[in-house]
Amino acid sequence: MDASRLDFASFDDLEQSVAADVEAIRRAPLIPEDIPVTGFVLDERTLRLQSVVGDPRSQLQGGLR
């Protein structure tokens, strides 16, 4: 199938997109306020997750391997 005409989700600023998504999840009425929400991006070259938005209550701070 030719997918050249499909509009794939692309990002001008990936980190800003992650930050906006994290904020939307944090404000979602079905997510309790005591649930830590963090945001990461995957570096496809190194296969490491890089923290974009942290949460002091989370154990997932910094990069992951």
Rosetta blueprint (number, residue, H / E / L):
1 M L
2 D L
3 A L
4 S L
5 R L
6 L L
7 D L
8 F L
9 A L
10 S L
11 F L
12 D L
13 D L
14 L H
15 E H
16 Q H
17 S H
18 V H
19 A H
20 A H
21 D H
22 V H
23 E H
24 A H
25 I H
26 R H
27 R H
28 A L
29 P L
30 L L
31 I L
32 P L
33 E L
34 D L
35 I L
36 P L
37 V L
38 T L
39 G E
40 F E
41 V E
42 L E
43 D E
44 E L
45 R L
46 T L
47 L L
48 R E
49 L E
50 Q E
51 S E
52 V E
53 V E
54 G L
55 D L
56 P L
57 R L
58 S L
59 Q L
60 L L
61 Q L
62 G L
63 G L
64 L E
65 R L
